[in-house]
Amino acid sequence: MEEGMRMSSTITYSRLLLSGLMLGGLLAGCTDQEQSGPNTEDKQPVQGAQAKTVHWSYEGATSPEHWSELGDEFKTCELGKQQSPIDIEDDAVEKDSNLSPVKVNYSPSDVSLVNNGHTIQVSVKGENNVIVLEGKTYKLKQFHFHLPSEHEVGGKHGEMELHLVHQSADGDFAVLGALINSGTENAELNKLWSRLPKEENEKATVIEGKFDLNALLPGDLHSYRYQGSLTTPPCSEGVQWIVLKQPVEWSEDQIAAFRNIFPHDNRPVQPLDGRKLETEG
């Protein structure tokens, strides 16, 4: 029994450690700025005798093709076999009759935003914003944006992509993604875009009033599903991805406002490496 208790404790500790590492990545690359300033997004602790920080970016010597060279904790960016984003090709998608569209339960919420040096990230207060995926509930932590889209569909980018980052009670992560193309203005988005910080800032900007999260999503919630990773260092795997099939529209001016701050902040697509890419049957 003592041996069994030790094994159980070891398994529990390992799970907590993995969850902690992934949360660190999400609070770094997909960051929760309520807890940290922008410097935690692009700097990760390096193991070794002397603590130091590692800077990563989307250009030059610290761009995605060099992430794995920046520190041992970033090796998964090159060696991982379940990396994100991916190119979603029709002939690779399998229909699964056991899957149903993701259930989204969002309500108008208090939010704050920050320019963390890599994206505009919006932290969401409250515990009531959740998605339910095959009976499992994930709470919304934050959302952020990439330009152009990180996922491709049939080899083509969207003009931008929205990532809504969620975590379950047992520590698993699920990211709900939506591609963004130019078209009709998103009026609710103007509550955020009117306060866009053009420079990296440590203090989050609190948005007055409630923000309607549902205004960010399309009417059709059918999606592509696959097991992937964070799209920023340390590229931790074990992330459930839900990429919505129907894009959303923003005005050209709204997209240009983001582009003027971040000309591009997307990781290139990664090999599927034999993973299942599924959709609702």
Secondary structure, DSSP 8 states (H G I E B T S, - for coil): -HHHHHHHHHHHHHHHHHHHHHHHHHTTTS--TTTS-THHHHEEE--SSS--EEE--SSGGGSGGGGGGS-GGGTHHHH-SS-S--EE-GGGEEEETT----EEE---B-EEEEE-SSSEEEEE-SS--EEEETTEEEEEEEEEEESS-SSEETTEE-SEEEEEEEEETTS-EEEEEEEEEESS--TTTHHHHTT--SS--SS-EE-SS-B-GGGGS-S---EEEEEEE-SSTT--EEEEEEEESS-EEE-HHHHHHHHTT-S---------TT--EEEE-
